[in-house]
């Protein structure tokens, strides 16, 4: 019997807008940016970790999930290139402090959009 807790799964949409990559976690409706795809992805994973840590350690799970707008979900599901990654969240687990040790990041890179202002 596997005693490891189930991972928590999140959907992440990454798009390139001009010279900036924008990563959007759809379940939490949080956004991170970076000059490269790798940096934007690392930033959104760090934000997800922080949100999980805060929610679990402050007994605030009722306010953890706040879905992104419908059009963002539609863009995510129309995306062609998707990948899944298992990411370590927390090394420590005690009786008085629990944060899920893993998340599954389901990442989709959207087609490039150019913003003209």
GROMACS elastic network, one bead per residue, 0.5 to 0.9 nm:
[ bonds ]
;  ai    aj funct       b0    kb
    2     5     6  0.83164   500
    4     7     6  0.87644   500
    4   101     6  0.87076   500
    5   100     6  0.70024   500
    5   101     6  0.75201   500
    5   102     6  0.83212   500
    6   100     6  0.77624   500
    6   101     6  0.86246   500
    6   102     6  0.77429   500
    6   103     6  0.86946   500
    7    86     6  0.82886   500
    7   100     6  0.65431   500
    7   101     6  0.70662   500
    7   104     6  0.62967   500
    8   100     6  0.70055   500
    8   101     6  0.87631   500
    8   102     6  0.66190   500
    8   104     6  0.60519   500
    8   105     6  0.86669   500
    9   102     6  0.87766   500
    9   103     6  0.55164   500
    9   105     6  0.61242   500
    9   106     6  0.72636   500
   10    25     6  0.67484   500
   10    26     6  0.72054   500
   10    27     6  0.63201   500
   10    28     6  0.83526   500
   10    48     6  0.86717   500
   10   103     6  0.72019   500
   10   104     6  0.61730   500
   10   105     6  0.52276   500
   10   106     6  0.60234   500
   10   107     6  0.83449   500
   11    24     6  0.82492   500
   11    25     6  0.57720   500
   11    26     6  0.55931   500
   11    27     6  0.67147   500
   11    76     6  0.80992   500
   11   104     6  0.84719   500
   11   105     6  0.61513   500
   11   107     6  0.60028   500
   11   108     6  0.78528   500
   12    23     6  0.64930   500
   12    24     6  0.54269   500
   12    26     6  0.60858   500
   12    27     6  0.85506   500
   12    41     6  0.86064   500
   12    44     6  0.82779   500
   12    76     6  0.78060   500
   12   105     6  0.67703   500
   12   106     6  0.59540   500
   12   108     6  0.61960   500
   12   109     6  0.84683   500
   13    22     6  0.80534   500
   13    23     6  0.56615   500
   13    24     6  0.51661   500
   13    25     6  0.65859   500
   13    26     6  0.73784   500
   13    72     6  0.80144   500
   13    73     6  0.85559   500
   13    75     6  0.80273   500
   13    76     6  0.57570   500
   13    79     6  0.85787   500
   13   106     6  0.85154   500
   13   107     6  0.59343   500
   13   108     6  0.50008   500
   13   109     6  0.60252   500
   13   110     6  0.68355   500
   14    21     6  0.67714   500
   14    22     6  0.55104   500
   14    24     6  0.63542   500
   14    25     6  0.89042   500
   14    37     6  0.78577   500
   14    40     6  0.80024   500
   14    41     6  0.77506   500
   14    76     6  0.87372   500
   14   107     6  0.72346   500
   14   108     6  0.60839   500
   14   110     6  0.59810   500
   15    20     6  0.85249   500
   15    21     6  0.57600   500
   15    22     6  0.54000   500
   15    23     6  0.66783   500
   15    24     6  0.86539   500
   15    37     6  0.86327   500
   15   108     6  0.85079   500
   15   109     6  0.58122   500
   15   111     6  0.66458   500
   15   112     6  0.62320   500
   15   113     6  0.73663   500
   16    19     6  0.70362   500
   16    20     6  0.57869   500
   16    22     6  0.61775   500
   16    23     6  0.88790   500
   16    36     6  0.89797   500
   16    37     6  0.81500   500
   16   109     6  0.84816   500
   16   110     6  0.76837   500
   16   111     6  0.76334   500
   16   112     6  0.52536   500
   16   113     6  0.62639   500
   16   114     6  0.77706   500
   17    20     6  0.53875   500
   17    21     6  0.61579   500
   17    22     6  0.71376   500
   17   112     6  0.67918   500
   17   113     6  0.55203   500
   17   114     6  0.54442   500
   17   115     6  0.61641   500
   18    21     6  0.81055   500
   18   112     6  0.83048   500
   18   113     6  0.72441   500
   18   114     6  0.52689   500
   18   115     6  0.62500   500
   18   116     6  0.85838   500
   19    35     6  0.66701   500
   19    36     6  0.84288   500
   20    33     6  0.67464   500
   20    34     6  0.59474   500
   20    36     6  0.69599   500
   20    37     6  0.84811   500
   20    40     6  0.86239   500
   21    32     6  0.84153   500
   21    33     6  0.55262   500
   21    34     6  0.53406   500
   21    35     6  0.59860   500
   21    36     6  0.60426   500
   21    37     6  0.57950   500
   21    38     6  0.89667   500
   21    39     6  0.83577   500
   21    40     6  0.59501   500
   21    41     6  0.86908   500
   22    31     6  0.69328   500
   22    32     6  0.59475   500
   22    34     6  0.67779   500
   22    35     6  0.89413   500
   22    37     6  0.82653   500
   22    40     6  0.63368   500
   22    41     6  0.85245   500
   23    30     6  0.83749   500
   23    31     6  0.55987   500
   23    32     6  0.52169   500
   23    33     6  0.60372   500
   23    34     6  0.83632   500
   23    37     6  0.85845   500
   23    40     6  0.58612   500
   23    41     6  0.63270   500
   23    43     6  0.81986   500
   23    44     6  0.61923   500
   23   109     6  0.89603   500
   24    28     6  0.86407   500
   24    29     6  0.66730   500
   24    30     6  0.57919   500
   24    32     6  0.65813   500
   24    33     6  0.87501   500
   24    44     6  0.72277   500
   24    68     6  0.83722   500
   24    72     6  0.85532   500
   25    28     6  0.57349   500
   25    29     6  0.54937   500
   25    30     6  0.54447   500
   25    31     6  0.64385   500
   25    32     6  0.86609   500
   25    44     6  0.71462   500
   25    45     6  0.87995   500
   25    48     6  0.78235   500
   25    67     6  0.86627   500
   25    68     6  0.77029   500
   26    29     6  0.50015   500
   26    30     6  0.72651   500
   26    31     6  0.89139   500
   26    66     6  0.81722   500
   26    67     6  0.56991   500
   26    69     6  0.81442   500
   26    72     6  0.74499   500
   26    73     6  0.69036   500
   26    76     6  0.86447   500
   27    30     6  0.83190   500
   27    64     6  0.87596   500
   27    65     6  0.57676   500
   27    66     6  0.59552   500
   27    68     6  0.63559   500
   28    31     6  0.89915   500
   28    48     6  0.79465   500
   28    51     6  0.84187   500
   28    64     6  0.67523   500
   28    65     6  0.50228   500
   28    67     6  0.55796   500
   28    68     6  0.68959   500
   29    65     6  0.80539   500
   29    66     6  0.58941   500
   29    67     6  0.54488   500
   29    69     6  0.79792   500
   30    44     6  0.78317   500
   30    47     6  0.77468   500
   30    48     6  0.81598   500
   30    66     6  0.88494   500
   30    68     6  0.80192   500
   31    43     6  0.89001   500
   31    44     6  0.67136   500
   31    47     6  0.83982   500
   32    40     6  0.60794   500
   32    41     6  0.79236   500
   32    42     6  0.89262   500
   32    43     6  0.58527   500
   32    44     6  0.52107   500
   32    45     6  0.89869   500
   32    47     6  0.77426   500
   33    36     6  0.85443   500
   33    37     6  0.88273   500
   33    39     6  0.76795   500
   33    41     6  0.81795   500
   33    43     6  0.70873   500
   33    44     6  0.78233   500
   34    37     6  0.69163   500
   34    38     6  0.79410   500
   34    39     6  0.51771   500
   34    41     6  0.80069   500
   34    42     6  0.88146   500
   34    43     6  0.74772   500
   35    38     6  0.85624   500
   35    39     6  0.67179   500
   35    40     6  0.71017   500
   36    39     6  0.52510   500
   36    40     6  0.62224   500
   36    41     6  0.85833   500
   37    40     6  0.52635   500
   37    41     6  0.61483   500
   37    42     6  0.86018   500
   38    41     6  0.52214   500
   38    42     6  0.61447   500
   38    43     6  0.86241   500
   39    42     6  0.50409   500
   39    43     6  0.60639   500
   39    44     6  0.86665   500
   40    43     6  0.51123   500
   40    44     6  0.62839   500
   40    45     6  0.86761   500
   41    44     6  0.53038   500
   41    45     6  0.62508   500
   41    46     6  0.86538   500
   41   107     6  0.87392   500
   42    45     6  0.51975   500
   42    46     6  0.62118   500
   42    47     6  0.87288   500
   43    46     6  0.50771   500
   43    47     6  0.62609   500
   43    48     6  0.86993   500
   44    48     6  0.61530   500
   44    49     6  0.85775   500
   45    48     6  0.50521   500
   45    49     6  0.61752   500
   45    50     6  0.86285   500
   45    87     6  0.82495   500
   45    89     6  0.88934   500
   45   105     6  0.80834   500
   46    49     6  0.50690   500
   46    50     6  0.62083   500
   46    51     6  0.86730   500
   46    89     6  0.88287   500
   47    50     6  0.50238   500
   47    51     6  0.61349   500
   47    52     6  0.85935   500
   48    51     6  0.50930   500
   48    52     6  0.61495   500
   48    53     6  0.84988   500
   48    89     6  0.88616   500
   48   103     6  0.89926   500
   49    52     6  0.51970   500
   49    53     6  0.60239   500
   49    54     6  0.85352   500
   49    89     6  0.59029   500
   49    90     6  0.82495   500
   49   103     6  0.86757   500
   50    53     6  0.50910   500
   50    54     6  0.60512   500
   50    55     6  0.84989   500
   51    54     6  0.52394   500
   51    55     6  0.60526   500
   51    56     6  0.85512   500
   51    64     6  0.71884   500
   52    55     6  0.51754   500
   52    56     6  0.60175   500
   52    57     6  0.83129   500
   52    61     6  0.85366   500
   52    64     6  0.74275   500
   52    89     6  0.86152   500
   52    99     6  0.68210   500
   52   100     6  0.79065   500
   53    56     6  0.54427   500
   53    57     6  0.59220   500
   53    58     6  0.83376   500
   53    89     6  0.86322   500
   53    90     6  0.84671   500
   53    98     6  0.84918   500
   53    99     6  0.59942   500
   53   100     6  0.86013   500
   54    57     6  0.52898   500
   54    58     6  0.58686   500
   54    59     6  0.82498   500
   54    60     6  0.76116   500
   54    64     6  0.89577   500
   55    58     6  0.54153   500
   55    59     6  0.58730   500
   55    61     6  0.52392   500
   55    62     6  0.83719   500
   55    63     6  0.76173   500
   55    64     6  0.61153   500
   55    99     6  0.87641   500
   56    59     6  0.53312   500
   56    60     6  0.63651   500
   56    61     6  0.63409   500
   56    64     6  0.89259   500
   56    97     6  0.77969   500
   56    98     6  0.66060   500
   56    99     6  0.58958   500
   56   100     6  0.86600   500
   57    60     6  0.77039   500
   57    96     6  0.88698   500
   57    97     6  0.64421   500
   57    98     6  0.72274   500
   57    99     6  0.75406   500
   58    61     6  0.82424   500
   59    62     6  0.82592   500
   60    63     6  0.58031   500
   60    64     6  0.67412   500
   61    64     6  0.50327   500
   61    65     6  0.77640   500
   62    65     6  0.73174   500
   63    66     6  0.71593   500
   67    70     6  0.84436   500
   67    73     6  0.88918   500
   68    71     6  0.82880   500
   68    72     6  0.63942   500
   68    73     6  0.69711   500
   69    72     6  0.55840   500
   69    73     6  0.67835   500
   70    73     6  0.51714   500
   70    74     6  0.62604   500
   70    75     6  0.87460   500
   71    75     6  0.61936   500
   71    76     6  0.86012   500
   72    75     6  0.50904   500
   72    76     6  0.62147   500
   72    77     6  0.87440   500
   73    77     6  0.62243   500
   73    78     6  0.86079   500
   74    77     6  0.52247   500
   74    78     6  0.61698   500
   74    79     6  0.86760   500
   75    78     6  0.51770   500
   75    79     6  0.62945   500
   75   110     6  0.74861   500
   76    79     6  0.53064   500
   76    80     6  0.88614   500
   76   107     6  0.88042   500
   76   108     6  0.64869   500
   76   109     6  0.82955   500
   76   110     6  0.73261   500
   77    80     6  0.82173   500
   77   108     6  0.85101   500
   78   110     6  0.84247   500
   79    82     6  0.71569   500
   79   108     6  0.62135   500
   79   109     6  0.68210   500
   79   110     6  0.55516   500
   79   111     6  0.75984   500
   80   108     6  0.74969   500
   80   109     6  0.77920   500
   80   110     6  0.75137   500
   80   111     6  0.85757   500
   81   107     6  0.84216   500
   81   108     6  0.57325   500
   81   109     6  0.59148   500
   81   110     6  0.74862   500
   82   106     6  0.69920   500
   82   107     6  0.56027   500
   82   109     6  0.67022   500
   83   105     6  0.81377   500
   83   106     6  0.58834   500
   83   107     6  0.53490   500
   83   108     6  0.64914   500
   83   109     6  0.87847   500
   84   104     6  0.67047   500
   84   105     6  0.56767   500
   84   107     6  0.61683   500
   84   108     6  0.88207   500
   85   103     6  0.82456   500
   85   104     6  0.56671   500
   85   105     6  0.51942   500
   85   106     6  0.65939   500
   85   107     6  0.79020   500
   86   102     6  0.66702   500
   86   103     6  0.58792   500
   86   105     6  0.63390   500
   86   106     6  0.88861   500
   87   101     6  0.85327   500
   87   102     6  0.55588   500
   87   103     6  0.53023   500
   87   104     6  0.62174   500
   87   105     6  0.70508   500
   88    91     6  0.75975   500
   88   100     6  0.88887   500
   88   101     6  0.58756   500
   88   103     6  0.65707   500
   88   104     6  0.89596   500
   89    99     6  0.77197   500
   89   100     6  0.68019   500
   89   102     6  0.50931   500
   89   103     6  0.66121   500
   90    93     6  0.75187   500
   90    98     6  0.87407   500
   90    99     6  0.63734   500
   90   100     6  0.66817   500
   90   102     6  0.70442   500
   91    99     6  0.89850   500
   91   101     6  0.63394   500
   92    97     6  0.81991   500
   92    98     6  0.78223   500
   92    99     6  0.80398   500
   92   101     6  0.77990   500
   93    96     6  0.83260   500
   93    97     6  0.61426   500
   93    98     6  0.53011   500
   93    99     6  0.69291   500
   93   100     6  0.84004   500
   93   101     6  0.78986   500
   94    97     6  0.51156   500
   94    98     6  0.61658   500
   95    98     6  0.69274   500
   98   101     6  0.84921   500
   99   102     6  0.87622   500
  100   103     6  0.73989   500
  109   112     6  0.86976   500
  110   113     6  0.84440   500
